[in-house]
């Protein structure tokens, strides 16, 4: 099967590292015009130079700060004044780690702005063009924790679960416009986020980061953590014409980590 996204315009959040970067690279390799979105102009420019453009694509960057909703709102609205998006990948940095007893109401509000409000706003803006074109793909980067919560990531557990249920509702409303809406439940991947969390765990447990990684890999049936490029393959498929009958789903990519159905 050949994934051909020629002529399609993709907007990818959090795309200067890790999973977001891998997604952007694969979408570009499949022929899409990609707009990279993150808060570091320097890093955006560096990743843009890496994007394939074998089909003459025109890649762009968009500097935004997901943690400042009011400024994000202005910047993303301005972007959509002159751009039509066919493929939207909703992805932001994760909120701070911590347990339910660690967090206060204000922490949940910040996480809600970061993970939920930015996603809903960006999707609303993208849907205008998608509905006119009668074609679109909305893909949300979520987490396995929406099914099996991780005690040390209570903010992510809570707000990402809201995103997934919102996406399920949205899928039923825009399906008639040939727009699909899917969420990916992310397991353990070799990213800066995992490295940072593992370093914190290692300090708390008084063990090496290598030992924490071994513990993590032992929980995964395939006995390893994922490679970011593997994530990019899944997103490119969901963005393609071949996936036009897949919508309203929550697809785990976790090496079998989830024990629930």
Buried (B, 14 or more C-beta within 10 A) or exposed (E): EEBBBEEBBBBBBBBBBBBBBBBBBBBBBBBBBBBBBBBBEEBBEEBBEEBBBEBEBEBBBBBBBBBBBEEBBEBBEEBBEEBEBBBBBBBBBBBBBBEEEEBEEEBBEBBBBBBBBBBBBBBEBBBEBBBEBEBBBBBBBBBBBBBBBBEBBBBBBBBBBBBBEBBBEBBEEBEEBBBBBBBBBBBBBBBEBBEEBBEBBBEEEEEEBEBBBEBBBEBBEEEEBBEBBBBBBBBBBBBBEEBEEBBBBBBBBBBEBBEEE
